[in-house]
Amino acid sequence: MAEPVRGTRTPSGVLMAPAPPRSHLVAGFAAVYILWGSTYLAIRFAVESFPPFVMAGTRHLTAGLLLFAFLRTRGAALPEKRHWKSAAIIGGLLLLGGNGFVSWAEQRVPSGLAALIVASVPIWMAVVQGILRRRRPPAAVLAGLLIGLGGLVLLVLPGRFGGGEHVDPLGAAALMFAALSWVIGSLYSRRAALPSSTLLAISIEMIAGGALLWIAGLAFGEGARLHASSVSLRSVLSLGYLIVFGSLIGFSAYIWLLKVTTPARVTTYAYVNPVVAVLLGWAFAGEALTLRIGLAAAAIVGAVALIIRYGGEAEEKRPAASPPIEESPLARENAS
């Protein structure tokens, strides 16, 4: 079926937005591909002298407050009490459990490898959804699951082969936990009570998640480890980059793309980001780029592509008993 011309109504009566200039689309995809892919390297540099949970909390709390203040000046309504409750749960799962543990793990795991393990989120999503629905996924999705799990095993398997060592087991476990927390938070967000404004929902999720990250950091004793005199300029600049480019600009570009192009095109970020992260880690942080990493990357990225392509197709064909409820856009970002 030919794609409907934007600016017209589809057969179902949905009005499509006018097609933006090609240069704007290129810039939007570049922002999502490169900015989100680069956040893993920025996290690695930031945690060189910032404690991980405090750093992640500062990032999301600052970005959330800036966005919230901007929206309020534009007339956005105050969120209700139930919205804040949902935001606290989503922020806890996605940002504390997801981004917080990614930040912690990057003290032990190279940024490119962290991105590859976190890229397994669609794999775990397919597993959890299959269990909850008690229905076997399509054959192509099952193949993707097996290939993706094989890639993960290749990364964490003990021993030297392919020119490199396996991933630190504690760091790998933290990244697996982060991916699972992201999956649970994403599923919860589909039914959560949130403001009708997408950006307002994102802002309060970042505020709630950032506050929880700070609480966790202080509980873990990170406050005693935070000394202004020991913070490097590279860490400060990396934190600023994460706030402005990773959170504010990256999110804005992502939401805009969802409005002007198809979701299938936008979700390609899920298998481009880890490749970008691996290459940036190799180019700017001297991280190893070995045969082992290359094989694992090919397996995980290929698996994610299969799952997104055929899993989404199966979901579209399945008749729904009620209109689907969209998950929070924060849940569709990677865990970086």
PyMOL commands that set and color helices and strands:
alter all, ss='L'
color gray80, all
select helices_A, chain A and resi 22-46+52-73+81-105+111-118+121-133+139-156+169-189+198-219+222-225+228-230+233-260+263-266+269-285+291-317+329-332
alter helices_A, ss='H'
color red, helices_A
deselect
rebuild
show_as cartoon
